[in-house]
Amino acid sequence: MSIYQYFKRDISWLSFNHRVLLEAKSERLPVYERIKFLSIYSSNLDEYYKVRVSGYHALLNKSKKNEDDDEALQRLLEINRIVSEHKREYYHIFNEMILPELERNNIVLYQSEKVEPFHKEFVENYFNEEVFPYLQPMVVQKDAIHSFILDGHIYQAISLLKKKKGKVGKKPDYTYAIMKIPQPQVPRFVELPLHEGKHYIMFIDDLIKANMKSVFPGYEVVDCYSIKISRDADFSLESEDHKDIAQKILHKVRNRKIGAVTRFQYDKNMPDYFLKYLCDSYEIEEEDLFPSGKYLNKADLMKLPNPVGDSLKQKLPTPLRIPLLEANSSILSVLRKQDILLHFPYQSFDYLLRFLMQAAFDPKVEEIKVTQYRVAENSAVINSLISAAKNGKKVTVFVELKARFDEENNYLSSELMQQAGVKIIYSLPGLKVHAKLAYVRKRSNDLAHPLKGYAYLGTGNFNEKTARIYSDKGLLTSNREFIEDIDEVFRVLEGEPHRRAFKHLLIAQFNMVPEIYSMIEQEINNVKAGKEGRIILKMNSIEDKGMIDALYRASEAGVKIDLIIRGICCLVPNQPYSQNITITRIVDAYLEHARVWYFFNNGEEKIYLTSADWMERNLHRRIEAAFPILSPVLKKEVIDILKIQLADNQSAVWVDENMNNVFKQNELPAVRAQEAGYEYLRNVEM
């Protein structure tokens, strides 16, 4: 039996989301930046219940029971307990820190349907003109046909009494109704008229409650509480054949709206009689119940109006321009001489868009191939590919339809491309294609090599919107051996047999896993030979037990290992077998998304950038790509930025053996990696 231990994956994720919540406490941030982190915390949690928690419910709801059921129930109860603790902290931050800070800036967020006299007329008129036409109250009748509660929407559950004259002492005969808050037809927050220099904002929930009597004439409104259901949004196509896979995926995506309940949130002040009636009516199980605060869907806080302006927001720096690319009109001509490493969002994403657009219009370009995992709506990347096809280029796009929550957007964008003449290849059965690759083939005047290749390899998606807030890296290159490797990847994606070994790229399903083990083993051997052993790994998540065991063995041998892991980390630090391993977690203005692998390799340092986390799914059920940085100048750039991130003592925490986020205290000088990284890149000569 192994002596090694591992954190539970889903509990580790809760530790990450708690770190997001802690950022809302930070008084060094302006108040609307702190509100943003409250919103992100809530949005993350909603997705977690739809996708991860749904698996435990599926186990509990299956017809055949086994020993896994008790474990699933215990895990579900543990998750709900931890989330409840975090929620209490959430409401403390919101009520005791955020609201007073808003008031110090003359912003008052109403916390009640009872409005000041000077706002009553406005609230009533707004309700009648802007809200009432969209309301659809529905009576709830237990043991009868009743309304369906949509996933993720806020409903108001109302108990009513018929107004009857002259009847006293009779047992109340309640009527129950639910009413969906009509978003997006109305905003979640309504700005009320300025009064004596103060800005007033009201939840639409309270504005409706303030006028509820006009919705139910002839009834007395007894109680009104907010409720919300999260439904199972996960699905698998692993056993499906490839025929009509697009239609099968779309069908399952659209069925998400009617998935099984994974969480029933309700105002904790709701009386027991009311909660029991709703649970009986909608077949809500006890383990689905999740008491919450008065206001649900706190992810909407991202939309909280800011009537004061920029002084209450964090100002992000302007993306840097790269002098070498600014001085040359053709990016392809620059790449014939050297590789270019891009750091988003610190440097402009425009350079990748220019690369694709120039390829689309260059008369010598014959072919473009791209993988698509998540793209922006109205994507400039897709527009470039459509332009290329209309200009007579052969364009092939591999579209991953199984990118969770982007399935429909990917399908619609692929339809647009097909109409323009782009060749579309859909998802592979049993695998997700997560590699971020673009490849341009161009006629050359070099008789020895009549076709010249250019490529982009990235750690993040071809998405100009997320590139403003996700920290990623990408390499533009014309390295012939890289191009040959990418060409081989696309051959495999197009259904051709794998015909030759990859020279530089590490590709999951082929050479990635054995090469990682080999590089870790080399560090172990170097230490055993009396040399230095050193590994730095920056990723979103690490969960694969084989990889964790390899790191444990390396630590036991004396290899120094620094992990920079934003999200899930199942490796347990501070154990006898992990004493040489540290875990750093950075949460700041940008989402840390780049994956970087560093191996000291006896001084001949190896650096890989990659799309792959060390999750079992990434390494064994996806097509991922890792690519080396070969240029000494670019290699130094990546290493310097890793050192800055390890030195962060403002936005970084240690993750300890109890999954606690431990802030680095009293360390000088103060280093905030995202600010320092931007300044570093601003001073890099290129």
C-alpha positions as CSV (number, residue, x, y, z in Angstrom):
1,M,0.0,0.0,0.0
2,S,1.3,3.4,-1.0
3,I,2.5,5.7,1.8
4,Y,1.7,8.7,-0.3
5,Q,-1.3,10.8,0.3
6,Y,-3.4,13.1,-2.0
7,F,-5.8,15.9,-1.5
8,K,-9.4,15.1,-2.7
9,R,-9.8,16.9,-6.1
10,D,-13.1,18.6,-5.4
11,I,-12.1,19.7,-1.9
12,S,-8.9,21.1,-3.3
13,W,-11.0,23.1,-5.8
14,L,-12.9,24.6,-2.9
15,S,-9.6,25.8,-1.4
16,F,-8.9,27.6,-4.7
17,N,-12.3,29.3,-4.8
18,H,-11.8,30.3,-1.2
19,R,-8.6,32.0,-2.3
20,V,-10.7,34.0,-4.8
21,L,-13.0,35.0,-2.0
22,L,-10.1,36.1,0.2
23,E,-9.1,38.6,-2.6
24,A,-12.4,40.4,-1.9
25,K,-11.1,41.1,1.6
26,S,-8.0,42.9,0.4
27,E,-8.1,46.5,1.4
28,R,-5.2,47.3,-1.0
29,L,-7.8,46.9,-3.9
30,P,-10.4,49.4,-4.8
31,V,-13.9,48.4,-3.8
32,Y,-15.3,47.5,-7.3
33,E,-12.3,45.2,-7.8
34,R,-13.2,43.5,-4.5
35,I,-16.8,43.2,-5.7
36,K,-15.5,41.6,-8.9
37,F,-13.9,38.8,-6.9
38,L,-17.2,38.2,-5.0
39,S,-18.8,37.8,-8.3
40,I,-16.2,35.5,-9.6
41,Y,-16.4,33.4,-6.5
42,S,-20.2,33.0,-7.0
43,S,-19.9,32.3,-10.7
44,N,-17.2,29.6,-10.1
45,L,-19.4,28.0,-7.4
46,D,-22.4,27.8,-9.7
47,E,-20.5,26.0,-12.4
48,Y,-18.9,23.7,-9.7
49,Y,-22.4,22.5,-8.6
50,K,-23.6,22.0,-12.2
51,V,-20.6,20.0,-13.2
52,R,-18.7,18.4,-10.3
53,V,-21.4,18.0,-7.7
54,S,-23.7,16.6,-10.3
55,G,-21.5,13.5,-10.4
56,Y,-22.2,12.7,-6.7
57,H,-25.9,13.2,-7.3
58,A,-25.8,10.8,-10.2
59,L,-24.3,8.1,-8.0
60,L,-26.9,8.6,-5.3
61,N,-29.8,8.6,-7.8
62,K,-28.9,5.5,-9.8
63,S,-31.1,2.4,-9.4
64,K,-28.4,-0.1,-8.3
65,K,-26.7,0.8,-5.0
66,N,-23.2,-0.1,-3.9
67,E,-20.4,0.8,-1.5
68,D,-19.6,4.0,-3.5
69,D,-22.9,5.5,-2.5
70,D,-21.8,6.1,1.1
71,E,-18.6,7.8,0.0
72,A,-20.5,9.9,-2.5
73,L,-23.0,11.0,0.2
74,Q,-20.2,11.8,2.6
75,R,-18.3,13.8,0.0
76,L,-21.5,15.7,-0.8
77,L,-22.1,16.5,2.8
78,E,-18.4,17.6,3.2
79,I,-18.7,19.9,0.2
80,N,-21.9,21.5,1.5
81,R,-20.3,22.0,4.9
82,I,-17.2,23.7,3.5
83,V,-19.3,25.8,1.1
84,S,-21.6,26.9,4.0
85,E,-18.5,28.0,6.0
86,H,-17.2,30.0,3.0
87,K,-20.7,31.5,2.4
88,R,-20.7,32.8,6.0
89,E,-17.4,34.5,5.3
90,Y,-18.8,35.8,2.0
91,Y,-21.7,37.5,3.7
92,H,-19.5,38.9,6.3
93,I,-17.2,40.4,3.6
94,F,-20.2,41.8,1.7
95,N,-22.2,43.2,4.6
96,E,-19.4,44.3,7.0
97,M,-16.7,45.4,4.5
98,I,-18.1,46.1,1.0
99,L,-21.3,47.8,1.9
100,P,-19.7,50.2,4.4
101,E,-16.9,51.0,1.8
102,L,-19.6,51.8,-0.8
103,E,-21.3,54.1,1.7
104,R,-18.0,55.9,2.4
105,N,-18.1,56.7,-1.3
106,N,-21.7,57.9,-1.2
107,I,-23.2,54.7,-2.8
108,V,-26.1,53.2,-0.9
109,L,-27.2,49.7,-1.9
110,Y,-30.7,49.1,-0.6
111,Q,-31.0,45.8,1.4
112,S,-34.8,46.0,1.7
113,E,-38.0,46.5,-0.3
114,K,-38.7,49.4,2.0
115,V,-37.6,52.5,0.2
116,E,-37.1,56.0,1.4
117,P,-40.1,58.3,0.8
118,F,-38.1,60.3,-1.8
119,H,-37.8,57.2,-3.9
120,K,-41.3,55.7,-3.6
121,E,-42.7,57.3,-6.7
122,F,-39.8,56.4,-8.9
123,V,-39.8,52.8,-7.7
124,E,-43.5,52.4,-8.4
125,N,-43.3,54.0,-11.8
126,Y,-40.3,52.0,-12.8
127,F,-42.0,48.8,-11.7
128,N,-45.2,49.6,-13.7
129,E,-43.4,50.7,-16.8
130,E,-40.3,48.5,-17.0
131,V,-41.0,45.4,-15.0
132,F,-44.6,44.4,-14.7
133,P,-45.1,43.6,-18.4
134,Y,-42.6,40.8,-18.1
135,L,-43.8,39.1,-15.0
136,Q,-45.4,35.6,-15.2
137,P,-46.6,34.4,-11.8
138,M,-47.4,30.7,-11.6
139,V,-49.4,28.9,-9.0
140,V,-47.7,25.9,-7.3
141,Q,-50.0,23.0,-6.6
142,K,-48.6,20.0,-4.9
143,D,-49.6,16.6,-6.4
144,A,-50.7,18.4,-9.6
145,I,-49.1,19.7,-12.8
146,H,-46.8,22.4,-11.7
147,S,-44.3,24.8,-13.3
148,F,-40.8,24.0,-14.2
149,I,-38.0,25.9,-12.5
150,L,-35.2,26.8,-14.9
151,D,-31.6,26.3,-14.2
152,G,-29.7,29.2,-12.8
153,H,-32.6,31.7,-12.7
154,I,-33.8,33.5,-9.6
155,Y,-37.4,32.9,-8.7
156,Q,-39.5,34.5,-6.0
157,A,-41.5,32.0,-4.0
158,I,-44.6,33.7,-2.6
159,S,-47.2,32.5,-0.1
160,L,-50.6,34.2,-0.3
161,L,-53.9,34.4,1.6
162,K,-57.2,35.1,0.0
163,K,-58.7,38.3,1.3
164,K,-61.9,37.2,3.0
165,K,-64.2,39.4,5.1
166,G,-65.7,38.3,8.3
167,K,-63.8,35.1,8.8
168,V,-61.7,35.0,11.9
169,G,-59.8,32.2,13.6
170,K,-60.0,29.8,10.6
171,K,-56.9,27.9,9.8
172,P,-55.0,29.7,7.0
173,D,-55.5,28.3,3.6
174,Y,-52.3,29.4,1.7
175,T,-51.9,29.7,-2.0
176,Y,-48.4,29.3,-3.3
177,A,-46.9,30.9,-6.4
178,I,-43.5,31.3,-8.0
179,M,-42.4,34.1,-10.3
180,K,-39.1,34.3,-12.2
181,I,-37.2,37.5,-12.1
182,P,-37.4,38.6,-15.7
183,Q,-33.7,38.8,-16.7
184,P,-32.3,39.8,-19.1
185,Q,-35.4,42.0,-19.8
186,V,-34.7,44.0,-16.7
187,P,-31.3,44.7,-15.0
188,R,-30.4,43.0,-11.8
189,F,-29.7,46.5,-10.3
190,V,-31.7,49.7,-10.7
191,E,-30.1,53.1,-10.2
192,L,-32.5,55.4,-8.3
193,P,-32.4,59.2,-8.4
194,L,-29.5,60.9,-6.6
195,H,-30.5,62.4,-3.3
196,E,-28.4,64.8,-1.2
197,G,-25.2,63.8,-2.9
198,K,-25.8,60.1,-2.5
199,H,-26.2,57.4,-5.2
200,Y,-28.9,54.8,-4.5
201,I,-29.0,51.3,-6.1
202,M,-31.7,48.7,-5.6
203,F,-31.8,45.0,-6.3
204,I,-34.6,44.2,-8.8
205,D,-35.7,41.5,-6.3
206,D,-36.6,44.2,-3.8
207,L,-38.1,46.5,-6.3
208,I,-40.5,43.7,-7.3
209,K,-41.3,42.9,-3.7
210,A,-42.0,46.5,-3.0
211,N,-44.8,46.3,-5.6
212,M,-45.9,42.7,-5.1
213,K,-49.4,43.6,-4.0
214,S,-50.3,44.9,-7.5
215,V,-49.2,41.5,-8.9
216,F,-51.7,39.6,-6.8
217,P,-54.9,41.7,-6.3
218,G,-57.3,40.1,-4.0
219,Y,-54.6,38.4,-2.0
220,E,-52.5,39.3,1.0
221,V,-48.8,38.6,0.4
222,V,-47.7,36.7,3.5
223,D,-44.1,35.7,2.6
224,C,-41.8,36.2,-0.3
225,Y,-38.4,34.5,-0.6
226,S,-35.8,34.0,-3.3
227,I,-35.1,30.5,-4.6
228,K,-32.8,29.1,-7.3
229,I,-32.1,25.7,-8.7
230,S,-28.8,24.4,-10.2
231,R,-29.1,21.5,-12.6
232,D,-26.7,18.9,-13.8
233,A,-24.9,20.4,-16.8
234,D,-22.4,17.6,-17.3
235,F,-22.7,15.0,-20.0
236,S,-20.5,12.4,-21.6
237,L,-20.1,11.3,-25.2
238,E,-17.3,8.8,-24.6
239,S,-19.4,5.9,-25.8
240,E,-20.9,7.6,-28.8
241,D,-19.7,6.9,-32.3
242,H,-18.6,9.7,-34.5
243,K,-21.6,9.8,-36.8
244,D,-23.7,13.0,-36.4
245,I,-21.6,13.9,-33.3
246,A,-22.5,17.6,-33.7
247,Q,-26.2,17.0,-33.5
248,K,-25.8,14.6,-30.6
249,I,-23.8,17.2,-28.7
250,L,-26.3,20.0,-29.4
251,H,-29.1,17.8,-28.3
252,K,-27.4,17.1,-25.0
253,V,-26.4,20.8,-24.5
254,R,-30.1,21.8,-24.9
255,N,-31.1,19.2,-22.4
256,R,-29.0,20.8,-19.7
257,K,-31.9,23.1,-18.9
258,I,-33.9,20.1,-17.7
259,G,-31.1,18.3,-15.9
260,A,-31.4,16.8,-12.5
261,V,-31.3,19.1,-9.5
262,T,-27.8,19.4,-7.9
263,R,-28.6,22.3,-5.5
264,F,-31.7,24.1,-4.3
265,Q,-30.7,27.5,-2.8
266,Y,-33.2,29.4,-0.7
267,D,-33.3,32.3,1.7
268,K,-32.4,30.8,5.0
269,N,-35.2,32.8,6.7
270,M,-37.9,30.9,4.8
271,P,-40.3,29.3,7.3
272,D,-40.2,25.5,7.5
273,Y,-43.8,25.1,6.3
274,F,-43.0,27.0,3.1
275,L,-39.8,25.1,2.4
276,K,-41.5,21.8,2.9
277,Y,-44.2,22.6,0.5
278,L,-41.7,23.6,-2.2
279,C,-39.6,20.5,-1.6
280,D,-42.7,18.3,-1.9
281,S,-43.9,20.0,-5.0
282,Y,-40.6,20.0,-6.9
283,E,-39.2,16.7,-5.5
284,I,-36.2,18.3,-3.8
285,E,-34.1,15.9,-1.7
286,E,-32.7,16.9,1.6
287,E,-29.1,16.6,0.4
288,D,-29.9,19.2,-2.4
289,L,-31.0,21.9,0.1
290,F,-28.6,24.8,0.5
291,P,-29.7,27.7,2.8
292,S,-28.4,31.0,1.5
293,G,-28.8,34.7,2.0
294,K,-31.6,36.9,0.8
295,Y,-30.0,37.7,-2.5
296,L,-29.0,34.8,-4.8
297,N,-27.0,34.8,-8.1
298,K,-24.3,37.0,-6.5
299,A,-22.3,36.5,-9.8
300,D,-24.5,39.5,-10.9
301,L,-22.4,41.7,-8.7
302,M,-20.1,42.1,-11.7
303,K,-22.9,44.3,-13.1
304,L,-23.3,46.5,-10.1
305,P,-23.5,50.1,-11.4
306,N,-20.5,52.3,-10.5
307,P,-21.9,55.9,-10.4
308,V,-18.7,57.3,-9.1
309,G,-16.3,56.2,-11.8
310,D,-12.7,55.0,-12.3
311,S,-11.5,55.9,-8.8
312,L,-13.3,52.9,-7.4
313,K,-12.0,50.5,-10.1
314,Q,-8.6,49.0,-10.7
315,K,-6.9,50.6,-13.7
316,L,-5.2,47.9,-15.8
317,P,-2.2,48.8,-17.8
318,T,-2.4,49.3,-21.6
319,P,-1.1,46.2,-23.4
320,L,2.5,46.7,-24.5
321,R,3.5,47.1,-28.1
322,I,6.5,45.1,-29.4
323,P,9.0,47.5,-31.2
324,L,10.3,44.8,-33.6
325,L,6.8,44.0,-34.8
326,E,5.8,47.6,-34.9
327,A,8.8,48.4,-37.1
328,N,8.0,45.7,-39.6
329,S,4.8,45.6,-41.6
330,S,5.0,41.8,-42.2
331,I,5.0,39.5,-39.2
332,L,5.8,36.6,-41.4
333,S,9.0,38.3,-42.6
334,V,10.1,38.8,-38.9
335,L,9.5,35.1,-38.2
336,R,11.8,34.1,-41.0
337,K,14.6,35.5,-38.9
338,Q,13.6,34.8,-35.3
339,D,10.9,33.4,-33.0
340,I,8.6,35.8,-31.2
341,L,7.2,35.0,-27.7
342,L,4.0,36.8,-26.7
343,H,2.8,37.3,-23.2
344,F,-0.9,38.1,-22.9
345,P,-2.5,40.3,-21.6
346,Y,0.7,42.3,-20.9
347,Q,1.4,42.4,-24.6
348,S,-1.2,43.0,-27.3
349,F,-3.2,40.1,-28.7
350,D,-3.4,42.2,-31.9
351,Y,-0.1,40.5,-33.1
352,L,-1.8,37.1,-33.3
353,L,-4.7,38.6,-35.1
354,R,-2.3,40.4,-37.5
355,F,-0.5,37.1,-38.1
356,L,-3.7,35.4,-39.2
357,M,-5.0,38.4,-41.2
358,Q,-1.8,38.8,-43.0
359,A,-1.8,35.1,-43.9
360,A,-5.4,35.5,-45.1
361,F,-4.4,38.2,-47.6
362,D,-0.9,37.1,-48.6
363,P,-1.1,35.8,-52.2
364,K,1.7,33.3,-51.6
365,V,-0.1,31.7,-48.6
366,E,-1.7,28.4,-49.7
367,E,-3.0,26.9,-46.6
368,I,-4.0,27.6,-43.0
369,K,-4.9,25.1,-40.3
370,V,-6.2,26.0,-36.8
371,T,-7.5,24.2,-33.7
372,Q,-10.6,25.8,-32.1
373,Y,-11.4,25.1,-28.5
374,R,-13.0,28.4,-27.2
375,V,-13.4,31.5,-29.3
376,A,-15.0,34.8,-28.6
377,E,-18.5,35.6,-30.0
378,N,-18.1,37.6,-33.2
379,S,-14.6,36.3,-33.2
380,A,-11.9,38.3,-35.1
381,V,-10.0,35.0,-35.4
382,I,-12.9,33.3,-37.1
383,N,-13.3,36.4,-39.4
384,S,-9.7,36.1,-40.5
385,L,-10.2,32.4,-41.4
386,I,-13.4,33.2,-43.3
387,S,-11.5,35.9,-45.2
388,A,-8.7,33.5,-46.0
389,A,-11.2,30.9,-47.4
390,K,-12.8,33.6,-49.5
391,N,-9.4,34.6,-50.8
392,G,-8.9,31.1,-52.2
393,K,-6.8,29.7,-49.4
394,K,-7.3,26.1,-48.3
395,V,-8.4,26.5,-44.7
396,T,-9.0,23.7,-42.2
397,V,-10.3,24.2,-38.7
398,F,-10.5,21.4,-36.1
399,V,-13.5,22.4,-33.9
400,E,-13.8,20.9,-30.5
401,L,-17.5,20.7,-29.8
402,K,-17.0,19.2,-26.4
403,A,-15.6,22.4,-24.9
404,R,-17.9,22.6,-21.9
405,F,-20.4,25.6,-22.0
406,D,-19.0,26.7,-25.4
407,E,-20.4,23.8,-27.4
408,E,-23.2,25.9,-29.0
409,N,-20.9,28.9,-29.8
410,N,-18.4,26.5,-31.4
411,Y,-21.0,24.9,-33.5
412,L,-22.4,28.2,-34.7
413,S,-19.0,29.5,-35.6
414,S,-18.2,26.3,-37.5
415,E,-21.4,26.7,-39.5
416,L,-20.3,30.3,-40.5
417,M,-16.9,29.0,-41.5
418,Q,-18.4,26.1,-43.5
419,Q,-20.6,28.5,-45.5
420,A,-17.4,30.4,-46.4
421,G,-15.7,27.3,-47.7
422,V,-13.6,26.4,-44.6
423,K,-13.1,22.7,-44.1
424,I,-14.4,21.8,-40.6
425,I,-13.3,18.7,-38.7
426,Y,-15.4,17.9,-35.6
427,S,-14.5,16.3,-32.3
428,L,-12.7,13.0,-32.1
429,P,-14.7,10.2,-30.4
430,G,-13.4,9.6,-26.8
431,L,-10.9,12.6,-26.9
432,K,-11.0,16.3,-26.5
433,V,-8.6,18.4,-28.6
434,H,-7.3,21.0,-26.3
435,A,-4.0,21.9,-28.1
436,K,-3.7,25.5,-29.3
437,L,-2.1,25.4,-32.7
438,A,-2.2,27.5,-35.9
439,Y,-0.2,26.7,-39.0
440,V,0.3,28.7,-42.2
441,R,1.9,27.2,-45.3
442,K,3.3,29.7,-47.9
443,R,5.1,29.3,-51.2
444,S,8.8,30.2,-51.0
445,N,11.5,31.4,-53.4
446,D,13.9,28.9,-51.8
447,L,14.2,26.1,-54.4
448,A,15.3,23.6,-51.8
449,H,12.3,24.4,-49.7
450,P,9.5,25.6,-52.0
451,L,7.0,25.7,-49.2
452,K,7.7,27.7,-46.0
453,G,5.7,27.1,-42.8
454,Y,4.8,29.5,-40.0
455,A,3.1,28.6,-36.7
456,Y,1.6,29.8,-33.5
457,L,1.6,27.6,-30.5
458,G,-0.2,28.8,-27.3
459,T,-1.1,28.0,-23.7
460,G,-4.5,29.6,-24.1
461,N,-7.4,29.9,-26.5
462,F,-7.7,31.9,-29.8
463,N,-10.0,34.3,-28.0
464,E,-9.4,38.0,-28.1
465,K,-11.8,38.7,-25.3
466,T,-10.4,36.3,-22.7
467,A,-6.9,37.4,-23.8
468,R,-7.5,40.7,-22.0
469,I,-8.0,39.0,-18.7
470,Y,-6.2,35.6,-18.9
471,S,-2.5,35.5,-18.5
472,D,-1.2,33.3,-21.3
473,K,1.9,32.8,-23.5
474,G,2.2,32.0,-27.2
475,L,5.1,31.4,-29.6
476,L,5.2,32.6,-33.2
477,T,7.8,30.6,-35.1
478,S,9.0,29.4,-38.5
479,N,11.2,26.6,-37.1
480,R,11.0,23.9,-39.7
481,E,11.0,21.0,-37.3
482,F,8.2,22.6,-35.2
483,I,6.2,22.9,-38.5
484,E,6.8,19.3,-39.3
485,D,5.6,18.3,-35.9
486,I,2.5,20.5,-36.2
487,D,1.8,19.0,-39.7
488,E,1.9,15.6,-38.1
489,V,-0.6,16.6,-35.4
490,F,-3.0,17.9,-38.0
491,R,-2.6,14.6,-40.0
492,V,-3.7,12.7,-36.9
493,L,-6.6,15.1,-36.4
494,E,-7.7,14.6,-40.0
495,G,-7.9,10.8,-39.4
496,E,-4.6,9.8,-40.9
497,P,-2.3,7.2,-39.2
498,H,0.5,8.5,-37.1
499,R,3.6,8.0,-39.3
500,R,6.6,9.5,-37.6
501,A,8.0,10.5,-34.2
502,F,7.7,14.1,-33.0
503,K,11.0,15.9,-32.9
504,H,10.2,18.8,-30.5
505,L,6.6,18.8,-29.5
506,L,5.2,16.7,-26.7
507,I,1.8,15.5,-27.7
508,A,-0.6,13.8,-25.2
509,Q,-1.7,10.3,-26.5
510,F,1.8,10.0,-28.0
511,N,5.0,11.1,-26.4
512,M,4.0,13.6,-23.7
513,V,3.6,11.4,-20.6
514,P,6.8,9.3,-21.1
515,E,8.8,12.4,-21.8
516,I,7.6,14.1,-18.6
517,Y,8.5,11.0,-16.5
518,S,11.9,11.0,-18.3
519,M,12.6,14.6,-17.4
520,I,11.7,14.1,-13.8
521,E,13.8,11.0,-13.6
522,Q,16.8,12.9,-15.1
523,E,16.5,15.4,-12.2
524,I,16.5,12.5,-9.7
525,N,19.6,11.0,-11.4
526,N,21.4,14.3,-11.4
527,V,20.9,14.7,-7.6
528,K,22.1,11.1,-7.0
529,A,25.2,12.0,-9.0
530,G,25.8,14.9,-6.6
531,K,24.5,17.6,-9.0
532,E,21.7,20.1,-8.6
533,G,18.1,18.9,-9.3
534,R,15.5,21.6,-9.8
535,I,11.9,21.6,-11.2
536,I,9.4,24.6,-11.5
537,L,5.9,23.8,-12.7
538,K,3.3,26.4,-13.3
539,M,-0.1,25.1,-14.2
540,N,-3.8,25.5,-13.5
541,S,-4.2,22.1,-11.9
542,I,-2.3,19.0,-10.9
543,E,-4.3,15.8,-10.1
544,D,-2.8,12.9,-12.0
545,K,-1.5,10.4,-9.3
546,G,1.2,9.1,-11.5
547,M,2.7,12.5,-12.0
548,I,2.3,13.4,-8.3
549,D,4.0,10.1,-7.3
550,A,6.9,11.0,-9.6
551,L,7.2,14.4,-7.9
552,Y,7.1,12.8,-4.5
553,R,9.9,10.4,-5.5
554,A,11.9,13.4,-6.8
555,S,11.4,15.3,-3.5
556,E,12.5,12.2,-1.6
557,A,15.7,12.1,-3.7
558,G,16.4,15.8,-2.9
559,V,15.2,17.6,-6.1
560,K,13.9,21.1,-5.2
561,I,10.4,21.5,-6.6
562,D,8.4,24.7,-6.8
563,L,4.8,24.4,-8.0
564,I,2.8,27.5,-9.0
565,I,-0.7,26.0,-9.1
566,R,-3.7,28.3,-9.4
567,G,-6.5,25.8,-9.0
568,I,-6.8,22.1,-8.1
569,C,-3.7,20.6,-6.4
570,C,-4.0,17.1,-5.1
571,L,-0.3,17.0,-4.0
572,V,0.1,17.3,-0.3
573,P,3.1,19.4,0.9
574,N,5.0,19.4,4.1
575,Q,5.0,15.6,4.4
576,P,8.2,13.4,4.8
577,Y,8.0,12.6,1.1
578,S,7.2,16.2,0.0
579,Q,9.5,18.3,2.1
580,N,11.3,19.6,-0.9
581,I,8.1,20.8,-2.6
582,T,6.4,24.2,-2.2
583,I,3.0,25.2,-3.6
584,T,2.3,28.8,-4.5
585,R,-1.1,30.0,-5.6
586,I,-1.5,33.4,-7.3
587,V,-4.8,35.2,-7.6
588,D,-4.8,38.7,-8.9
589,A,-6.3,41.0,-11.5
590,Y,-5.6,38.6,-14.4
591,L,-6.5,34.9,-14.3
592,E,-3.2,32.9,-14.2
593,H,-3.6,30.5,-17.1
594,A,-0.2,29.9,-18.7
595,R,1.3,26.5,-18.2
596,V,5.1,26.4,-18.0
597,W,7.4,23.4,-17.2
598,Y,11.0,24.1,-16.1
599,F,13.7,21.4,-15.6
600,F,17.2,22.5,-14.6
601,N,18.7,19.5,-16.6
602,N,22.2,19.9,-15.2
603,G,22.4,23.5,-16.4
604,E,21.1,22.9,-19.9
605,E,17.7,24.1,-18.9
606,K,14.6,22.8,-20.5
607,I,11.5,25.1,-20.8
608,Y,8.2,23.9,-22.2
609,L,5.0,26.0,-22.6
610,T,1.9,23.9,-23.0
611,S,-1.9,23.7,-23.1
612,A,-1.8,20.8,-20.7
613,D,-2.4,20.6,-16.9
614,W,-1.3,17.5,-15.1
615,M,-4.9,16.2,-14.8
616,E,-5.8,12.7,-15.7
617,R,-8.1,14.0,-18.4
618,N,-5.5,16.2,-20.0
619,L,-2.8,13.6,-20.1
620,H,-4.9,10.6,-21.0
621,R,-8.1,11.7,-22.7
622,R,-7.1,14.8,-24.6
623,I,-4.9,15.9,-27.5
624,E,-2.5,18.4,-25.8
625,A,0.7,20.0,-27.0
626,A,3.8,21.2,-25.2
627,F,6.5,23.0,-27.1
628,P,10.0,23.9,-26.0
629,I,11.5,27.4,-25.9
630,L,14.8,27.0,-27.7
631,S,16.0,30.7,-28.0
632,P,18.4,31.5,-25.1
633,V,16.9,35.0,-25.0
634,L,13.3,33.8,-24.8
635,K,14.3,31.1,-22.4
636,K,15.7,33.7,-20.0
637,E,12.5,35.7,-20.4
638,V,10.4,32.8,-19.2
639,I,12.7,31.9,-16.3
640,D,12.9,35.5,-15.1
641,I,9.1,35.7,-15.0
642,L,8.8,32.4,-13.1
643,K,11.3,33.9,-10.5
644,I,9.1,37.0,-10.2
645,Q,6.0,34.9,-9.6
646,L,7.8,32.8,-7.0
647,A,8.9,36.0,-5.2
648,D,5.3,37.4,-5.1
649,N,4.3,38.2,-1.5
650,Q,1.2,40.4,-2.2
651,S,-1.1,38.2,-4.4
652,A,0.5,34.8,-3.8
653,V,-0.1,32.4,-0.9
654,W,1.4,29.1,0.2
655,V,-0.9,26.1,0.1
656,D,-0.3,24.2,3.3
657,E,-0.9,20.5,4.3
658,N,-4.5,21.4,5.3
659,M,-5.2,23.1,2.0
660,N,-5.2,26.5,3.7
661,N,-4.2,29.6,1.8
662,V,-1.4,31.0,3.9
663,F,-0.4,34.6,3.0
664,K,3.3,35.4,2.9
665,Q,3.7,37.8,5.8
666,N,6.2,40.6,6.4
667,E,8.4,39.7,3.4
668,L,10.4,42.6,1.9
669,P,10.6,44.0,-0.7
670,A,6.9,43.9,-1.7
671,V,6.5,42.0,-5.0
672,R,3.2,41.8,-6.8
673,A,4.0,39.5,-9.7
674,Q,1.5,40.7,-12.3
675,E,2.7,44.3,-11.8
676,A,6.4,43.3,-11.7
677,G,5.9,41.1,-14.8
678,Y,4.5,43.9,-16.8
679,E,7.4,46.2,-15.8
680,Y,9.8,43.5,-16.7
681,L,8.3,43.1,-20.2
682,R,8.1,46.8,-20.7
683,N,11.9,47.0,-20.3
684,V,12.7,43.9,-22.5
685,E,14.4,44.9,-25.7
686,M,13.0,43.2,-28.8
